[in-house]
Amino acid sequence: MACEKEIWQKIGEGFVQEYYNQFDNTNRMGLGNLYSPDACLTWEGSPFQGREAITGKLVNLPFKRIKHIITEQDFQPTVDSCILIMVFGQLQVDDDPPMAFHQVFMLKSQNCAWACTNDVFRLGIHNIPV
């Protein structure tokens, strides 16, 4: 017998589906609507604050096509009634080979809707010092 999913897991799954669907279908301008006005994004170590700055970063990424393949996603409720999401997967940009990525989101309920307040993105490649 399967257990019923917790509401925070359902909300998290819906957010992940919507986020990557918009991202992959080149509607990155619409991604701004998923963030709170004062949200923070760290993209490969570079910080962006506020919905407009985040949207600007995502819209101006230098590729024509992208496809995300989600392999794992984890969800947790936080003590302050937020939802923590960790996503692992692969992405393919234009004709490049697939690359691993991981992304962490924090969702908070604001005005009867859930919005992303924090987002951290990293490719799964690391420069190892020699």
Secondary structure by P-SEA (a helix, b strand, c coil): ccccccaaaaaaaaaaaaaaaaaaaccccccccccccbbbbbccccccccaaaaaaaaaaccccbbbbbbcbbbbbbccccbbbbbbbbcccccccccccbbbbbbbbbcccbbbbcbbbbbcccccccc
